[in-house]
């Protein structure tokens, strides 16, 4: 038997989570280093997956298939296409930076309180989330995907509710109440979506007789499996609803601002740069591939919802007074672009959406982690409590500016390429939607530049006059992300070469071709 590379990639952080949690209570530093080393080893395996993947080869590669629950047709099936490989690489790259950024976030409180924050548990939960996200990207059995799609809610619930932001103006008791509220809201929203999806998963089994994504898709393609139109649409809606909650798409988005506001900055990055990507990825892998006709049927409504997310999220970001809530609403706007690109049903739109998932993960991580370093120094999330930071901490201000400029998709930084492709792909088939969506870019410039102006420029406020600049550990976290933003902004070809073949196959699944230009090229 060949080495089960995909299983190893997901199993390593799972084993690491157990080992980290088992480290003795007094050995907090050892637990941190163990978690970091496990995340780096997982990154090495993810790089191996990337190297071994052949973009010109079979659709699903490095496949594994073993009988699991024979009576119900459940198999342990894994496989990756170009889209999954790109998101596996993104996840594996970000987790070490998340661990480094949160190095001291779960240490004992230094206020004289006897309450201790379980450091080992914090890092173990991060590794557990990584394991579940990775296997969600790898699973080609619908039931296996569903299990881990739902299971990742458990460690995320404890990360939000048990390890919240210390920068809370109303005291520890109020902070604990707000964390609990945010964690429960996150869990309830996603559980409801998951339960609806479970009904759709059962319905799919009744219709198809198994859970294998490849077998069902092949049977649908060759005509041996026929779904009634109404059945296909109901099943599609069950899957899409769960993914839209996770993504999040308006109006199912309201859990995200609370969750990001009350989380530590690294956990906020884990939510929006890693976990939420499972929702948009699943739209491509499951909705379009299993229910192509229903996907086309629902496209007009989904495009309108995505457009609302773009404009609504950007408008609310402009008016935010809390730094983390601003980033949360900006992410809702960005996810609107991603979903719009997926359902534009053009190769440019879907390539741009996949590239956007990667670039949004990197840019949000850069901005949110630097914002977390800023908040930890001042002890406040409120924008009004800052001013003149660039004069006392120029490196922190500079990296914050680059992260912000990436968020507004400045040409030369990675998100610009993906946003441009999404808009071009959308305009080619839905010009009105594409034109209106461009206003999201204008609003992004507004909320980003206002944030920088109010926090970094102007007179130095007394409370920030002694603020230290970025330390060595923090520079190790931020610098590689900045480099990636610039590199992929100038040269996105390594990612597009991997994802484009998978996008073409997805377009084939829904029987769509790119529209021809309305104006002939000049000869």
C-alpha positions as CSV (number, residue, x, y, z in Angstrom):
1,X,0.0,0.0,0.0
2,X,1.2,3.5,-0.8
3,X,1.7,5.9,2.1
4,X,-1.7,7.5,3.1
5,X,-0.5,11.1,2.7
6,X,-3.9,12.8,3.0
7,X,-4.8,10.8,6.2
8,X,-1.4,11.6,7.7
9,X,-1.8,15.3,6.9
10,X,-5.1,15.5,8.8
11,X,-4.1,13.0,11.5
12,X,-0.9,14.6,12.6
13,X,-2.5,17.8,14.1
14,X,-5.2,15.6,15.7
15,X,-2.6,13.5,17.4
16,X,-0.7,16.7,18.2
17,X,-3.8,18.1,19.8
18,X,-4.1,15.1,22.2
19,X,-0.4,15.2,23.0
20,X,-0.5,19.0,23.7
21,X,-3.5,18.6,26.0
22,X,-1.7,15.9,27.9
23,X,1.4,18.1,28.7
24,X,1.6,18.7,32.5
25,X,-0.1,21.9,33.7
26,X,3.2,23.4,34.8
27,X,4.9,22.9,31.4
28,X,3.1,25.6,29.5
29,X,6.1,26.6,27.4
30,X,6.6,22.9,26.4
31,X,3.0,22.7,25.3
32,X,3.4,25.8,23.1
33,X,6.6,24.5,21.4
34,X,5.0,21.1,20.9
35,X,2.0,22.7,19.2
36,X,4.2,24.8,17.0
37,X,6.4,21.9,16.0
38,X,3.3,19.8,15.1
39,X,1.9,22.7,13.0
40,X,5.3,23.0,11.2
41,X,5.3,19.2,10.6
42,X,1.8,19.4,9.2
43,X,3.0,22.2,6.9
44,X,5.7,19.9,5.6
45,X,3.1,17.3,4.8
46,X,0.9,19.9,3.1
47,X,3.9,21.0,1.0
48,X,4.4,17.3,0.0
49,X,0.7,17.1,-1.1
50,X,1.3,20.3,-3.1
51,X,4.4,18.9,-4.8
52,X,2.9,15.5,-5.5
53,X,-0.3,17.0,-7.0
54,X,-0.3,17.1,-10.8
55,X,-2.6,19.9,-12.1
56,X,-2.8,18.1,-15.5
57,X,-3.6,14.7,-14.0
58,X,-6.8,13.1,-12.8
59,X,-9.4,15.3,-11.1
60,X,-9.0,13.7,-7.7
61,X,-5.5,12.6,-6.7
62,X,-3.7,11.0,-3.8
63,X,-7.0,9.1,-3.2
64,X,-7.7,6.8,-0.3
65,X,-10.8,4.5,0.0
66,X,-11.7,2.1,2.7
67,X,-14.9,0.5,3.8
68,X,-16.3,2.0,7.0
69,X,-20.0,1.5,7.6
70,X,-20.9,-1.1,5.0
71,X,-24.6,-1.4,5.8
72,X,-25.1,2.3,5.0
73,X,-22.7,2.6,2.1
74,X,-20.3,4.9,4.0
75,X,-16.7,4.7,3.0
76,X,-13.6,6.5,4.2
77,X,-12.8,8.3,0.9
78,X,-10.3,11.1,0.5
79,X,-9.0,12.8,-2.6
80,X,-7.9,16.3,-3.6
81,X,-8.4,18.5,-6.6
82,X,-6.6,21.8,-7.3
83,X,-9.0,23.8,-5.2
84,X,-8.6,21.6,-2.2
85,X,-4.8,21.6,-2.5
86,X,-4.7,25.4,-2.5
87,X,-6.9,25.6,0.6
88,X,-4.9,22.8,2.4
89,X,-1.8,24.8,1.7
90,X,-3.4,28.0,3.0
91,X,-4.6,26.3,6.2
92,X,-1.2,24.7,6.9
93,X,0.6,28.0,6.3
94,X,-1.6,30.0,8.6
95,X,-1.7,27.7,11.6
96,X,1.9,28.2,12.7
97,X,1.5,32.0,12.5
98,X,-1.8,31.7,14.5
99,X,0.0,29.7,17.2
100,X,3.0,32.2,17.3
101,X,0.6,35.2,17.4
102,X,-1.3,33.6,20.3
103,X,1.8,32.6,22.2
104,X,0.9,34.4,25.4
105,X,-2.9,34.7,24.9
106,X,-3.7,31.7,27.2
107,X,-1.2,32.3,29.9
108,X,-2.4,32.9,33.5
109,X,-4.0,36.2,34.1
110,X,-1.6,38.7,35.7
111,X,-4.2,40.7,37.7
112,X,-4.0,38.7,40.9
113,X,-6.9,36.6,40.0
114,X,-6.7,32.9,40.9
115,X,-8.4,31.9,37.7
116,X,-6.0,30.2,35.3
117,X,-6.4,29.9,31.6
118,X,-5.5,26.4,30.4
119,X,-2.7,27.1,28.0
120,X,-2.4,23.5,26.9
121,X,-6.1,23.4,26.0
122,X,-5.9,26.6,23.9
123,X,-3.2,25.2,21.6
124,X,-4.7,21.7,21.6
125,X,-8.0,23.2,20.4
126,X,-6.3,25.1,17.6
127,X,-4.6,21.9,16.3
128,X,-7.9,20.0,16.6
129,X,-9.6,22.6,14.4
130,X,-6.8,22.4,11.9
131,X,-7.2,18.6,11.7
132,X,-11.0,18.8,11.1
133,X,-10.6,21.6,8.5
134,X,-8.0,19.6,6.6
135,X,-10.0,16.4,6.4
136,X,-13.0,18.5,5.3
137,X,-11.0,19.7,2.3
138,X,-9.9,16.1,1.6
139,X,-13.2,14.1,2.1
140,X,-14.9,12.8,-1.1
141,X,-17.5,10.9,0.9
142,X,-20.4,13.2,1.7
143,X,-21.0,11.5,5.1
144,X,-17.3,11.8,6.2
145,X,-17.3,15.5,5.1
146,X,-20.5,16.1,7.1
147,X,-19.0,14.6,10.3
148,X,-16.0,16.8,10.3
149,X,-17.9,19.9,9.0
150,X,-20.0,19.7,12.2
151,X,-17.3,18.4,14.6
152,X,-15.1,21.5,14.1
153,X,-17.9,23.5,15.8
154,X,-17.0,21.9,19.2
155,X,-13.3,23.2,19.5
156,X,-14.3,26.5,18.0
157,X,-17.1,26.9,20.6
158,X,-14.5,26.5,23.4
159,X,-12.0,28.8,21.7
160,X,-14.5,31.6,21.5
161,X,-16.2,31.1,24.8
162,X,-13.2,30.1,26.9
163,X,-10.4,32.2,25.5
164,X,-11.8,35.6,24.7
165,X,-10.2,38.9,24.2
166,X,-8.9,40.5,27.4
167,X,-9.4,44.1,26.0
168,X,-12.8,44.5,27.5
169,X,-13.7,47.9,29.0
170,X,-16.5,46.6,31.2
171,X,-14.6,44.1,33.3
172,X,-14.0,40.4,33.5
173,X,-17.6,39.4,34.4
174,X,-19.1,41.4,31.5
175,X,-16.4,40.0,29.2
176,X,-17.3,36.4,30.2
177,X,-20.9,37.1,29.5
178,X,-20.2,38.5,26.1
179,X,-17.9,35.6,25.2
180,X,-20.6,33.1,26.2
181,X,-23.2,34.9,24.2
182,X,-20.9,35.0,21.1
183,X,-19.9,31.3,21.5
184,X,-23.5,30.1,21.9
185,X,-24.7,32.2,18.9
186,X,-21.9,30.8,16.8
187,X,-22.8,27.3,17.8
188,X,-26.6,27.6,17.4
189,X,-26.4,29.2,13.9
190,X,-24.0,26.6,12.6
191,X,-25.9,23.7,14.3
192,X,-29.1,24.7,12.7
193,X,-27.4,24.8,9.3
194,X,-25.8,21.5,10.0
195,X,-29.1,19.8,11.0
196,X,-30.7,21.0,7.8
197,X,-27.8,19.7,5.9
198,X,-28.1,16.3,7.7
199,X,-31.6,16.0,6.4
200,X,-30.3,16.7,2.9
201,X,-27.5,14.2,3.3
202,X,-30.0,11.5,4.3
203,X,-32.2,12.5,1.3
204,X,-29.2,12.2,-1.0
205,X,-28.5,8.7,0.3
206,X,-32.2,7.7,-0.3
207,X,-31.9,8.9,-3.9
208,X,-28.4,7.7,-4.7
209,X,-27.9,4.7,-2.5
210,X,-24.4,5.8,-1.3
211,X,-22.5,8.8,-0.1
212,X,-19.5,8.7,-2.6
213,X,-19.2,12.1,-4.3
214,X,-17.4,10.7,-7.3
215,X,-19.8,7.8,-7.8
216,X,-22.9,10.1,-7.5
217,X,-21.4,12.7,-9.8
218,X,-20.4,10.1,-12.4
219,X,-23.9,8.5,-12.2
220,X,-25.5,11.8,-12.8
221,X,-23.2,12.6,-15.7
222,X,-23.9,9.4,-17.5
223,X,-27.6,9.4,-16.9
224,X,-27.8,6.3,-14.7
225,X,-29.0,8.4,-11.7
226,X,-31.9,10.7,-12.3
227,X,-33.2,13.2,-9.7
228,X,-36.6,14.8,-10.0
229,X,-36.3,18.6,-10.4
230,X,-38.0,19.3,-7.1
231,X,-35.9,16.7,-5.2
232,X,-32.7,18.1,-6.6
233,X,-33.7,21.7,-5.6
234,X,-34.6,20.7,-2.1
235,X,-31.4,18.8,-1.6
236,X,-29.4,21.7,-3.0
237,X,-31.1,24.1,-0.6
238,X,-30.3,21.9,2.4
239,X,-26.6,21.8,1.5
240,X,-26.4,25.4,0.5
241,X,-28.0,26.7,3.6
242,X,-25.4,25.1,5.8
243,X,-22.6,26.4,3.7
244,X,-24.1,29.9,3.5
245,X,-24.1,30.0,7.4
246,X,-20.5,28.9,7.6
247,X,-19.4,31.3,4.8
248,X,-21.2,33.6,6.0
249,X,-23.7,35.0,3.5
250,X,-26.2,37.7,4.3
251,X,-28.7,37.3,6.1
252,X,-27.1,34.3,7.9
253,X,-24.0,36.3,8.9
254,X,-24.9,37.9,12.2
255,X,-22.9,35.4,14.3
256,X,-19.5,36.4,12.8
257,X,-19.1,40.0,14.2
258,X,-19.9,38.8,17.7
259,X,-17.5,35.8,17.4
260,X,-14.6,37.9,16.1
261,X,-15.1,40.7,18.5
262,X,-15.0,38.4,21.6
263,X,-12.2,36.1,20.4
264,X,-8.5,36.7,20.6
265,X,-7.0,37.9,17.4
266,X,-5.5,34.5,16.5
267,X,-8.8,32.8,17.0
268,X,-10.6,35.5,15.0
269,X,-8.1,34.7,12.2
270,X,-8.8,31.0,12.6
271,X,-12.6,31.7,12.2
272,X,-12.6,33.9,9.1
273,X,-9.4,32.9,7.3
274,X,-9.6,29.1,7.9
275,X,-12.9,27.7,9.1
276,X,-15.2,29.9,7.1
277,X,-13.4,28.8,3.9
278,X,-14.9,25.4,4.3
279,X,-18.3,26.9,3.5
280,X,-17.3,28.5,0.2
281,X,-15.2,25.5,-0.8
282,X,-18.1,23.1,-0.2
283,X,-20.3,25.2,-2.5
284,X,-17.8,24.4,-5.3
285,X,-17.3,20.8,-4.4
286,X,-20.7,19.7,-3.4
287,X,-23.4,22.1,-4.5
288,X,-22.2,22.6,-8.1
289,X,-21.0,19.0,-8.6
290,X,-24.0,17.1,-7.1
291,X,-26.8,19.5,-8.0
292,X,-25.8,21.3,-11.2
293,X,-29.3,22.1,-12.5
294,X,-30.5,23.3,-9.1
295,X,-27.3,25.4,-8.8
296,X,-28.2,27.2,-12.1
297,X,-31.8,27.5,-10.9
298,X,-30.8,29.3,-7.7
299,X,-28.1,31.4,-9.2
300,X,-30.1,34.7,-9.6
301,X,-31.1,34.7,-6.0
302,X,-27.7,33.8,-4.7
303,X,-26.1,36.5,-6.8
304,X,-28.4,39.1,-5.3
305,X,-27.6,37.8,-1.8
306,X,-23.9,38.0,-2.5
307,X,-24.3,41.5,-3.8
308,X,-26.2,42.5,-0.7
309,X,-23.3,41.0,1.4
310,X,-20.8,43.0,-0.5
311,X,-22.5,46.4,-0.1
312,X,-24.0,45.8,3.3
313,X,-20.8,44.4,4.9
314,X,-18.8,47.3,3.5
315,X,-21.3,50.0,4.7
316,X,-21.4,48.6,8.2
317,X,-17.6,48.4,8.3
318,X,-17.5,52.1,7.5
319,X,-19.5,52.9,10.6
320,X,-17.8,50.6,13.1
321,X,-16.1,51.9,16.3
322,X,-14.6,48.5,17.2
323,X,-11.5,47.4,15.2
324,X,-12.4,43.7,15.3
325,X,-16.0,44.3,14.2
326,X,-14.8,46.4,11.3
327,X,-12.6,43.5,10.1
328,X,-15.6,41.1,10.6
329,X,-17.9,43.2,8.4
330,X,-15.2,43.7,5.9
331,X,-14.9,39.9,5.7
332,X,-18.6,39.5,5.1
333,X,-18.2,41.9,2.2
334,X,-15.3,39.8,0.9
335,X,-17.2,36.6,1.2
336,X,-19.9,38.2,-0.9
337,X,-17.3,38.6,-3.7
338,X,-16.2,34.9,-3.3
339,X,-19.8,33.6,-3.5
340,X,-20.6,35.9,-6.4
341,X,-17.6,34.5,-8.3
342,X,-18.6,31.0,-7.7
343,X,-22.2,31.5,-8.9
344,X,-21.2,33.8,-11.8
345,X,-20.8,30.4,-13.7
346,X,-17.7,31.6,-15.6
347,X,-14.2,30.2,-15.4
348,X,-12.8,33.7,-14.6
349,X,-15.3,34.1,-11.7
350,X,-14.6,30.7,-10.2
351,X,-10.9,30.9,-10.6
352,X,-11.0,34.4,-9.0
353,X,-13.3,33.1,-6.2
354,X,-10.8,30.3,-5.4
355,X,-7.9,32.6,-5.6
356,X,-9.8,35.1,-3.4
357,X,-10.2,32.4,-0.7
358,X,-6.5,32.1,-0.5
359,X,-5.7,35.8,-0.7
360,X,-8.4,36.8,1.7
361,X,-7.0,34.3,4.2
362,X,-3.5,35.8,4.0
363,X,-4.7,39.5,4.0
364,X,-7.1,39.0,6.8
365,X,-4.5,37.2,8.8
366,X,-2.0,40.0,8.3
367,X,-4.5,42.8,9.2
368,X,-6.1,41.0,12.1
369,X,-2.9,39.8,13.8
370,X,-1.3,43.2,13.6
371,X,-4.6,44.7,15.0
372,X,-4.3,42.1,17.8
373,X,-0.8,43.2,18.6
374,X,-2.0,46.8,18.7
375,X,-5.0,46.0,20.9
376,X,-2.9,44.0,23.4
377,X,-0.6,47.0,23.8
378,X,-3.4,49.6,24.4
379,X,-5.9,47.2,26.1
380,X,-8.8,48.6,23.9
381,X,-10.6,47.6,20.7
382,X,-12.1,51.0,20.2
383,X,-10.8,53.0,17.3
384,X,-11.3,56.3,19.2
385,X,-8.8,55.2,21.9
386,X,-5.9,55.4,19.3
387,X,-4.1,58.2,17.5
388,X,-0.6,59.0,16.3
389,X,0.6,55.4,16.6
390,X,2.8,55.6,13.5
391,X,5.0,58.2,15.3
392,X,5.8,55.8,18.2
393,X,5.6,52.4,16.5
394,X,6.4,52.9,12.8
395,X,6.9,49.2,11.9
396,X,3.6,48.3,13.5
397,X,1.9,51.1,11.6
398,X,3.5,50.1,8.4
399,X,2.5,46.5,8.5
400,X,-1.0,47.6,9.6
401,X,-1.1,49.8,6.5
402,X,0.0,47.0,4.1
403,X,-2.6,44.7,5.6
404,X,-5.3,47.4,5.2
405,X,-4.3,48.1,1.6
406,X,-4.5,44.4,0.8
407,X,-8.0,44.4,2.3
408,X,-9.0,47.2,-0.1
409,X,-7.5,45.2,-3.0
410,X,-4.7,47.7,-3.9
411,X,-3.1,46.7,-7.3
412,X,0.2,44.9,-6.6
413,X,-1.2,43.1,-3.6
414,X,-2.7,39.6,-3.8
415,X,-6.4,40.3,-3.3
416,X,-6.5,42.7,-6.3
417,X,-6.0,39.9,-8.8
418,X,-8.7,37.7,-7.4
419,X,-11.2,40.6,-7.0
420,X,-10.5,41.7,-10.6
421,X,-11.1,38.1,-11.9
422,X,-14.4,37.8,-9.9
423,X,-15.7,41.2,-11.3
424,X,-14.6,40.4,-14.9
425,X,-16.2,36.9,-14.6
426,X,-19.4,38.3,-13.2
427,X,-19.7,41.2,-15.6
428,X,-19.3,38.8,-18.6
429,X,-22.6,37.0,-17.7
430,X,-24.4,39.4,-15.3
431,X,-23.2,42.9,-16.1
432,X,-25.6,44.7,-13.8
433,X,-24.5,42.7,-10.8
434,X,-20.8,43.3,-11.7
435,X,-21.3,47.0,-12.0
436,X,-23.0,47.4,-8.6
437,X,-20.5,45.2,-6.9
438,X,-17.7,47.6,-7.9
439,X,-19.1,50.0,-5.3
440,X,-17.8,47.6,-2.7
441,X,-14.3,48.5,-3.7
442,X,-15.0,52.2,-3.1
443,X,-16.4,51.5,0.3
444,X,-13.5,49.2,1.1
445,X,-11.1,52.1,0.4
446,X,-13.2,54.3,2.7
447,X,-13.3,52.0,5.7
448,X,-9.7,51.0,5.4
449,X,-8.3,54.5,5.1
450,X,-10.5,55.9,7.8
451,X,-9.3,53.1,10.1
452,X,-5.7,53.9,9.4
453,X,-6.2,57.7,9.7
454,X,-8.0,57.5,13.0
455,X,-5.6,55.0,14.7
456,X,-2.2,55.8,13.2
457,X,-2.1,59.4,12.2
458,X,-2.7,62.7,14.0
459,X,-1.5,63.8,17.4
460,X,0.0,61.1,19.7
461,X,-2.5,60.3,22.4
462,X,-1.0,60.0,25.9
463,X,-2.1,56.4,26.3
464,X,-0.1,55.3,23.2
465,X,2.9,57.5,23.7
466,X,5.0,54.7,25.3
467,X,3.7,51.9,23.0
468,X,6.5,49.6,21.9
469,X,7.0,48.6,18.3
470,X,6.7,45.1,17.0
471,X,8.9,42.6,18.8
472,X,10.9,39.8,17.1
473,X,8.2,37.1,17.6
474,X,5.6,39.4,16.1
475,X,7.8,40.3,13.2
476,X,8.2,36.6,12.5
477,X,4.4,36.3,12.3
478,X,3.8,39.3,10.1
479,X,6.7,39.5,7.7
480,X,6.1,36.2,5.9
481,X,2.4,37.2,5.4
482,X,3.4,40.6,3.9
483,X,5.8,38.8,1.6
484,X,3.1,36.4,0.4
485,X,0.7,39.3,-0.2
486,X,3.3,41.0,-2.4
487,X,4.5,37.9,-4.2
488,X,1.0,36.6,-5.0
489,X,0.0,40.2,-6.0
490,X,2.8,40.3,-8.6
491,X,2.9,36.6,-9.6
492,X,-0.4,34.7,-8.9
493,X,0.4,32.0,-11.5
494,X,1.5,29.3,-9.1
495,X,-2.0,29.3,-7.5
496,X,-4.0,29.8,-10.7
497,X,-2.1,26.9,-12.5
498,X,-3.2,24.6,-9.7
499,X,-6.9,25.7,-9.5
500,X,-7.7,26.4,-13.1
501,X,-8.0,22.7,-14.2
502,X,-10.4,22.0,-11.3
503,X,-12.4,25.1,-12.2
504,X,-12.8,23.9,-15.8
505,X,-14.1,20.5,-14.5
506,X,-16.6,22.3,-12.2
507,X,-17.8,24.4,-15.2
508,X,-18.3,21.1,-17.1
509,X,-20.3,19.7,-14.2
510,X,-22.8,22.5,-14.5
511,X,-22.7,22.3,-18.3
512,X,-21.6,26.0,-18.6
513,X,-19.2,27.6,-21.0
514,X,-17.8,31.1,-20.9
515,X,-19.9,33.6,-22.8
516,X,-18.4,34.9,-26.0
517,X,-17.3,38.6,-26.1
518,X,-20.0,40.8,-27.4
519,X,-17.5,42.9,-29.3
520,X,-15.2,41.2,-31.8
521,X,-11.5,41.9,-31.3
522,X,-9.9,44.3,-33.8
523,X,-7.9,42.5,-36.5
